[in-house]
């Protein structure tokens, strides 16, 4: 009746939620970036990496393509492109 | 678990099953990252619990416990008591969190008990304004005239007939050291308030406004824009209480008309053709602006 209801921390990493993406994916131009870190801060998935100017990128294995990083970027250095083709 | 950097960086990681553009997962990460690793989190039942811990997996990197819908604050009180007994409360913080239903309706007595007993806990309410996890039923924090599955629009109804419960005031009325509202439209403000709250000893409460693309009928890409507009129209005032006194508010020198906020959301679609109801929603915003003094110069 009782079983261990515990999970390994951060074990959700095995869910590759990038497959949920339907229409668009973010493309980091890496040209005008001012290292404000807003995209990383607000990403609902927490799948954006980078610590220096023009070094930010999204982990497309987890990105669900919501487009919020492109929306908040003050320099418009992120654009949403078609999800067709690659992968 | 993974060689990817972003898994190391955050205390609440990728792979959870929230919808694209979820405001709640955004807010949960803002809170978890400020709190850091030395935190114990207790969670009420709700969307956050369901999408972050799809058993046997979890997206949390901190100790995390879920018991029932109504008792997240009570469980946190027990955790805090245990930490006092072990002499570890100086190095470990306790956060209790829930959605609007788990906080304002079902969990209110446990929350009130926690505040009244004076436990050293930060309670975070992620306010997405309905019971999203079970299918968008109205809660005590659903705003006036919003369409939900239990307050549907139609010929005899224009959505939820009741006003939003003034939850932050209810908590501040316990004369706790800190009670505040925040919005994911201003992520830096969320982190500042959480950091401030965690530096205070005693019971603290923060209500974070988190748009829900599924329940609000909005586009995922508009999450931040909608959260900002809720603040800019006066429908979700950002306020800070200390020991029961209203100390700071985010001023609105020129509040925007509520239509700008309403037109982005499917749940308010019926209001745009109904001038009388639209006026009532504008009055709600105006009442907030006057009550909290959002437009006064000081």
Interface residues (C-beta under 8 A of the other chain):
Chain A: X5 X7 X8 X9 X10 X11 X12 X13 X14 X15 X16 X17 X20 X21 X38 X41 X42 X43 X44 X45 X46 X47 X48 X49 X59 X62 X64 X65 X66 X67 X68 X70 X71 X72
Chain B: X1 X2 X4 X5 X6 X7 X9 X10 X12 X13 X14 X15 X16 X17 X18 X19 X20 X21 X22 X23 X25 X26 X29 X30 X52 X53 X54 X55 X56 X57 X58 X59 X60 X61 X62 X184 X187 X188 X191 X220 X221 X222 X223 X224 X225
